[in-house]
Amino acid sequence: MTIPATAPAGGFDCTAHAMNPVGESTPLSPWTIYCDGSAMPNPGRMGLGVVLCAPDGTRHQLSQATHTTGCNNEAELRALLLALGELQARGASALRVYSDSSILVEQLGGTTAPPIARLHDLLDEARTLLESFGLVQWQWIPRHRNTEADALARAALGLAPKPPARALGKRRKK
């Protein structure tokens, strides 16, 4: 089952999702995924970043470079696949997925979105993995709420984290 999730106000507060002290996943205590992918250049080498928040509030980080090249959308999908594989191995049954990729959320989150031919095989792989989880909640989040997963994806490529976004406001004339 896929339903929309509500984005946490502060981003990566794993303790806000902690409900089950044993670390087991139940529909009342899902694992939370923050995933991001980078392609440098785009298309180019891909880096994957994932932050997993367990039901007991513990955090797990995954950062991995791929041996293939691809575009940013493929990197986003591969980061999700990395997270899903890890959580399947851990026996998770419920997920809350946060991504700044609208394509990922639209294609896999249950909305009707036009298919993307070049991502077809990866999307099918993700759909197959997602079927092994009882409940999956999806939420698109803005980039500034996904900075940790982004930093992990960039670190996999040997890149520094992006600087924080500057506040929009009036510019001073010089």
PAMARVO-219039 format. One record per residue (C-alpha): x, y, z; residue in three letters. Coordinates in Angstrom, 1 decimal, decimal comma. Layout:
N
c1 X&c2 Y&c3 Z&residuo ALA;
...
//
This chain:
174
c1 0,0&c2 0,0&c3 0,0&residuo MET;
c1 1,3&c2 3,5&c3 -0,9&residuo THR;
c1 0,1&c2 6,6&c3 0,8&residuo ILE;
c1 1,7&c2 10,1&c3 1,1&residuo PRO;
c1 3,8&c2 10,8&c3 4,2&residuo ALA;
c1 4,1&c2 14,1&c3 6,1&residuo THR;
c1 7,5&c2 15,7&c3 5,9&residuo ALA;
c1 9,2&c2 16,2&c3 9,3&residuo PRO;
c1 9,7&c2 19,9&c3 10,1&residuo ALA;
c1 13,4&c2 19,6&c3 10,9&residuo GLY;
c1 14,4&c2 17,0&c3 8,3&residuo GLY;
c1 16,4&c2 14,2&c3 9,8&residuo PHE;
c1 15,2&c2 13,8&c3 13,4&residuo ASP;
c1 15,2&c2 10,0&c3 13,7&residuo CYS;
c1 14,0&c2 10,2&c3 17,3&residuo THR;
c1 10,8&c2 11,8&c3 16,1&residuo ALA;
c1 9,9&c2 8,5&c3 14,4&residuo HIS;
c1 11,0&c2 6,2&c3 17,2&residuo ALA;
c1 8,1&c2 4,1&c3 18,4&residuo MET;
c1 9,3&c2 0,6&c3 18,9&residuo ASN;
c1 12,2&c2 0,0&c3 21,3&residuo PRO;
c1 13,0&c2 -3,4&c3 19,8&residuo VAL;
c1 13,8&c2 -2,0&c3 16,4&residuo GLY;
c1 11,2&c2 -4,1&c3 14,6&residuo GLU;
c1 9,2&c2 -2,5&c3 11,8&residuo SER;
c1 5,4&c2 -2,5&c3 12,2&residuo THR;
c1 2,8&c2 -0,4&c3 10,4&residuo PRO;
c1 2,9&c2 1,8&c3 13,5&residuo LEU;
c1 6,6&c2 2,1&c3 13,4&residuo SER;
c1 8,1&c2 2,4&c3 9,9&residuo PRO;
c1 11,7&c2 2,7&c3 8,9&residuo TRP;
c1 12,3&c2 6,1&c3 7,4&residuo THR;
c1 14,4&c2 6,6&c3 4,3&residuo ILE;
c1 16,0&c2 9,8&c3 3,0&residuo TYR;
c1 17,7&c2 9,1&c3 -0,3&residuo CYS;
c1 19,6&c2 11,2&c3 -2,9&residuo ASP;
c1 21,7&c2 10,6&c3 -5,9&residuo GLY;
c1 24,3&c2 12,7&c3 -7,7&residuo SER;
c1 25,7&c2 12,4&c3 -11,2&residuo ALA;
c1 29,0&c2 14,3&c3 -11,9&residuo MET;
c1 28,9&c2 15,5&c3 -14,6&residuo PRO;
c1 25,2&c2 14,9&c3 -15,5&residuo ASN;
c1 25,3&c2 12,3&c3 -17,0&residuo PRO;
c1 28,5&c2 10,9&c3 -15,4&residuo GLY;
c1 29,7&c2 9,1&c3 -12,4&residuo ARG;
c1 27,0&c2 8,4&c3 -9,9&residuo MET;
c1 27,1&c2 8,7&c3 -6,1&residuo GLY;
c1 24,4&c2 7,4&c3 -3,8&residuo LEU;
c1 23,5&c2 8,7&c3 -0,4&residuo GLY;
c1 21,0&c2 7,2&c3 2,1&residuo VAL;
c1 20,0&c2 8,0&c3 5,7&residuo VAL;
c1 17,9&c2 5,3&c3 7,3&residuo LEU;
c1 16,1&c2 5,9&c3 10,6&residuo CYS;
c1 15,1&c2 2,8&c3 12,4&residuo ALA;
c1 11,9&c2 2,5&c3 14,4&residuo PRO;
c1 13,9&c2 2,7&c3 17,6&residuo ASP;
c1 15,4&c2 6,0&c3 16,5&residuo GLY;
c1 18,9&c2 4,8&c3 15,5&residuo THR;
c1 20,4&c2 6,2&c3 12,3&residuo ARG;
c1 22,3&c2 4,3&c3 9,6&residuo HIS;
c1 24,1&c2 6,0&c3 6,7&residuo GLN;
c1 25,0&c2 4,5&c3 3,3&residuo LEU;
c1 27,3&c2 6,2&c3 0,8&residuo SER;
c1 28,3&c2 4,4&c3 -2,3&residuo GLN;
c1 29,8&c2 5,2&c3 -5,7&residuo ALA;
c1 28,6&c2 3,1&c3 -8,7&residuo THR;
c1 30,9&c2 1,6&c3 -11,3&residuo HIS;
c1 28,6&c2 2,8&c3 -14,1&residuo THR;
c1 27,7&c2 6,2&c3 -15,4&residuo THR;
c1 24,2&c2 7,6&c3 -15,6&residuo GLY;
c1 22,0&c2 10,7&c3 -15,1&residuo CYS;
c1 20,9&c2 12,3&c3 -11,9&residuo ASN;
c1 17,5&c2 10,6&c3 -12,1&residuo ASN;
c1 19,1&c2 7,2&c3 -12,4&residuo GLU;
c1 21,3&c2 8,0&c3 -9,4&residuo ALA;
c1 18,2&c2 8,9&c3 -7,4&residuo GLU;
c1 16,7&c2 5,6&c3 -8,3&residuo LEU;
c1 19,8&c2 3,6&c3 -7,5&residuo ARG;
c1 20,0&c2 5,3&c3 -4,1&residuo ALA;
c1 16,4&c2 4,2&c3 -3,3&residuo LEU;
c1 17,3&c2 0,6&c3 -4,5&residuo LEU;
c1 20,3&c2 0,6&c3 -2,2&residuo LEU;
c1 18,0&c2 1,6&c3 0,7&residuo ALA;
c1 15,3&c2 -0,9&c3 -0,2&residuo LEU;
c1 17,8&c2 -3,7&c3 -0,4&residuo GLY;
c1 19,3&c2 -2,8&c3 3,0&residuo GLU;
c1 15,9&c2 -2,7&c3 4,6&residuo LEU;
c1 14,7&c2 -5,9&c3 3,0&residuo GLN;
c1 17,7&c2 -7,6&c3 4,5&residuo ALA;
c1 16,8&c2 -6,1&c3 7,9&residuo ARG;
c1 13,3&c2 -7,4&c3 7,7&residuo GLY;
c1 11,5&c2 -4,1&c3 7,5&residuo ALA;
c1 7,8&c2 -4,2&c3 6,8&residuo SER;
c1 6,8&c2 -0,5&c3 6,7&residuo ALA;
c1 8,6&c2 2,4&c3 5,1&residuo LEU;
c1 8,4&c2 6,2&c3 5,0&residuo ARG;
c1 10,3&c2 7,5&c3 2,0&residuo VAL;
c1 11,5&c2 11,1&c3 1,6&residuo TYR;
c1 13,1&c2 12,2&c3 -1,6&residuo SER;
c1 13,8&c2 15,5&c3 -3,3&residuo ASP;
c1 13,3&c2 13,8&c3 -6,7&residuo SER;
c1 9,8&c2 14,6&c3 -7,9&residuo SER;
c1 10,3&c2 12,0&c3 -10,7&residuo ILE;
c1 11,0&c2 9,3&c3 -8,1&residuo LEU;
c1 8,0&c2 10,2&c3 -5,9&residuo VAL;
c1 5,7&c2 10,5&c3 -8,9&residuo GLU;
c1 6,8&c2 7,3&c3 -10,6&residuo GLN;
c1 6,7&c2 5,1&c3 -7,5&residuo LEU;
c1 4,4&c2 6,9&c3 -5,2&residuo GLY;
c1 1,2&c2 5,9&c3 -6,7&residuo GLY;
c1 0,3&c2 9,0&c3 -8,8&residuo THR;
c1 -0,3&c2 8,7&c3 -12,5&residuo THR;
c1 2,9&c2 9,9&c3 -14,2&residuo ALA;
c1 3,9&c2 9,4&c3 -17,8&residuo PRO;
c1 6,5&c2 6,5&c3 -18,0&residuo PRO;
c1 10,1&c2 7,3&c3 -18,6&residuo ILE;
c1 11,5&c2 4,8&c3 -21,1&residuo ALA;
c1 15,2&c2 5,1&c3 -20,1&residuo ARG;
c1 14,4&c2 4,4&c3 -16,4&residuo LEU;
c1 11,9&c2 1,6&c3 -17,1&residuo HIS;
c1 14,1&c2 -1,3&c3 -15,9&residuo ASP;
c1 15,2&c2 0,5&c3 -12,7&residuo LEU;
c1 11,6&c2 1,6&c3 -11,9&residuo LEU;
c1 10,4&c2 -2,0&c3 -12,4&residuo ASP;
c1 13,2&c2 -3,3&c3 -10,1&residuo GLU;
c1 12,1&c2 -0,7&c3 -7,5&residuo ALA;
c1 8,4&c2 -1,6&c3 -7,8&residuo ARG;
c1 9,3&c2 -5,3&c3 -7,3&residuo THR;
c1 11,3&c2 -4,5&c3 -4,1&residuo LEU;
c1 8,6&c2 -2,2&c3 -2,8&residuo LEU;
c1 6,0&c2 -5,0&c3 -3,1&residuo GLU;
c1 7,9&c2 -6,8&c3 -0,3&residuo SER;
c1 7,0&c2 -4,1&c3 2,2&residuo PHE;
c1 3,5&c2 -3,9&c3 3,6&residuo GLY;
c1 3,1&c2 -0,2&c3 3,9&residuo LEU;
c1 5,1&c2 2,5&c3 2,0&residuo VAL;
c1 4,5&c2 6,2&c3 2,5&residuo GLN;
c1 6,0&c2 8,7&c3 0,0&residuo TRP;
c1 6,8&c2 12,4&c3 0,5&residuo GLN;
c1 8,6&c2 14,8&c3 -1,8&residuo TRP;
c1 10,8&c2 17,2&c3 0,2&residuo ILE;
c1 12,7&c2 20,3&c3 -1,0&residuo PRO;
c1 16,5&c2 19,9&c3 -1,4&residuo ARG;
c1 17,3&c2 21,9&c3 1,7&residuo HIS;
c1 15,5&c2 19,2&c3 3,7&residuo ARG;
c1 17,6&c2 16,4&c3 2,2&residuo ASN;
c1 21,1&c2 17,8&c3 2,7&residuo THR;
c1 22,5&c2 14,8&c3 4,7&residuo GLU;
c1 21,6&c2 12,3&c3 2,0&residuo ALA;
c1 22,9&c2 14,7&c3 -0,7&residuo ASP;
c1 26,2&c2 15,1&c3 1,2&residuo ALA;
c1 26,6&c2 11,3&c3 1,4&residuo LEU;
c1 25,9&c2 11,0&c3 -2,4&residuo ALA;
c1 28,5&c2 13,7&c3 -3,1&residuo ARG;
c1 31,0&c2 12,2&c3 -0,6&residuo ALA;
c1 30,8&c2 8,9&c3 -2,5&residuo ALA;
c1 32,2&c2 10,8&c3 -5,5&residuo LEU;
c1 34,8&c2 12,6&c3 -3,5&residuo GLY;
c1 33,0&c2 15,9&c3 -3,5&residuo LEU;
c1 32,4&c2 18,3&c3 -0,7&residuo ALA;
c1 28,8&c2 19,0&c3 0,5&residuo PRO;
c1 27,0&c2 21,8&c3 -1,2&residuo LYS;
c1 27,1&c2 25,1&c3 0,7&residuo PRO;
c1 23,8&c2 26,0&c3 2,4&residuo PRO;
c1 21,4&c2 27,9&c3 0,3&residuo ALA;
c1 21,4&c2 31,7&c3 0,9&residuo ARG;
c1 18,3&c2 33,3&c3 2,2&residuo ALA;
c1 16,4&c2 35,1&c3 -0,5&residuo LEU;
c1 16,0&c2 38,8&c3 0,2&residuo GLY;
c1 16,8&c2 42,2&c3 -1,2&residuo LYS;
c1 20,2&c2 42,7&c3 -2,5&residuo ARG;
c1 22,2&c2 45,7&c3 -1,5&residuo ARG;
c1 23,3&c2 48,0&c3 -4,3&residuo LYS;
c1 27,0&c2 48,6&c3 -4,4&residuo LYS;
//
